[in-house]
Amino acid sequence: MFYVQRGKKRYAYTSTSVYEPGSKYPKTVNEYLGILDENTGKIIPKKKRSKKSLILLKLMRLKKIP
């Protein structure tokens, strides 16, 4: 687990290596866990998105709508 400081917030991530056939080196995959609470030292989990918002995001990316 590692933390990235952006502004006043610290974001928690996990890192794993994944083998890719045909590649010389393994690929590093980082997964976002949430925000670190400075007072308690606990990680506030990331917010989950509804299916509807995920579908809208995919459509926006396909159509490249700003």
C-alpha positions in Angstrom: 0.0 0.0 0.0 1.2 3.5 -0.8 0.0 7.0 -0.5 0.0 9.9 -2.9 -0.2 13.5 -1.6 -2.3 15.9 -3.8 -2.9 19.3 -2.2 -4.0 18.7 1.4 -5.3 15.1 0.9 -3.5 11.8 0.9 -4.9 9.1 -1.4 -4.3 5.4 -0.7 -3.5 2.8 -3.4 -2.4 -0.8 -3.6 0.0 -2.0 -6.3 0.3 -5.4 -7.9 2.3 -6.8 -10.8 0.6 -8.6 -13.7 2.4 -10.7 -16.2 1.6 -9.7 -19.9 2.5 -12.3 -22.5 4.9 -10.9 -25.1 6.1 -8.1 -22.8 9.6 -8.1 -21.4 8.5 -6.8 -18.0 5.4 -7.2 -15.8 2.8 -4.4 -15.8 2.2 -2.6 -12.6 -1.5 -2.2 -11.8 -2.5 0.4 -9.1 -5.9 0.3 -7.5 -7.4 3.3 -5.7 -8.7 2.5 -2.2 -9.8 5.9 -0.9 -8.7 9.0 1.1 -6.6 8.7 4.2 -8.2 10.4 7.2 -5.4 12.4 8.9 -7.1 12.4 12.4 -7.9 8.7 12.7 -5.3 7.2 10.3 -8.1 5.2 8.6 -8.9 5.0 4.9 -12.3 6.5 3.8 -13.4 4.1 1.1 -13.9 5.3 -2.5 -17.5 6.2 -3.5 -19.3 3.6 -5.6 -21.0 4.7 -8.8 -24.4 3.6 -9.9 -24.9 1.6 -13.2 -26.6 4.5 -14.8 -23.7 6.9 -14.2 -21.2 4.3 -15.5 -23.2 3.9 -18.7 -23.4 7.7 -19.1 -19.6 8.0 -18.6 -19.0 5.3 -21.3 -21.3 7.1 -23.7 -19.5 10.4 -23.0 -16.1 8.8 -23.7 -17.3 7.3 -26.9 -18.8 10.5 -28.2 -16.0 12.6 -26.7 -18.5 15.0 -25.1 -16.8 17.6 -22.8 
